[in-house]
């Protein structure tokens, strides 16, 4: 495995998950009259932005909880972090509960991991995509340096 591959895997997962969470946030924003309409005064605009930011974080956390995007599991499985997603896994046509549900302590740790992941997704897909682009550039520069 190439040195940059685990980091690239992580950033791709963060980009995809944050993009999906952003779409969910936009649906909620468009359904809410007070968030859909732009305010004309400065105070109204600031309050609208604050409401959007709070809902964004809440949707990201809820999204992470629903799909069990556990930050701790993702970080420990960087070769294939997408395999850690989900409360249930399918193996040989059988539904198998995630091992984090085996004990209360592991379940609580998974919930904290989902909370951290939700907050991380709040940085937005553009942020994670830009970081991914930087990592690709560094990887390419390293490859070119090794070739010469």
Buried (B, 14 or more C-beta within 10 A) or exposed (E): EEEBEBBBBBBBBBBBBBBBBBEBBEEBBEEEEEBEEEEEEEEEEEEBEEBBEEBBBBBBBBBBBEBBBBBBBBBEBBEEBBEBBBBEBEEEEEEEEBEBEEEEEBBEBBBEBBBBBBBBBBBBBEBBBBBBEEBEEEBEEEEEEEEE
